[in-house]
Amino acid sequence: MKSDSVAMGLLFDRYGELLTEKQRACFDLYHNQDFSLAEIAEEAGVSRQSVHDAVLRAEAALREYEAKLGCAAHAARVRQALAVITAAAAAIESGDANAKALAGDILRAAGSIKE
């Protein structure tokens, strides 16, 4: 279940406030604080299965929010485009002879942000 914790963490950062309080707490303890399901269950005074179900429901909800809204994917495209723009701008500034090609890279990167 923790194999995609980084991706889940990014989705939690974007959409965590949309989860129920129980889902948010269980998810945070499990993925961000590295508690085991048994430790969370003991702390919350519920069964391990209840915690497991809450974490799975939270993960499913986060994936569904991303599928519908796409905020995390858009943010990744923006970061990638900005990296291209920054590199191309630096090359142009340094007097790179391929300024036209680099300007084209900048325009394509900027266009990808609109998607």
Buried (B, 14 or more C-beta within 10 A) or exposed (E): EEEEBEBBBBBBBBBBEBBEEBBBBBBBBBBBEEBEBEBBBEEBEBEBEBBBBBBBBBBEBBBEBBEEEEBBEEEEBEEEBEEBBEBBBEBBEEEEEEEEEBEEBBEEBEEEBEE
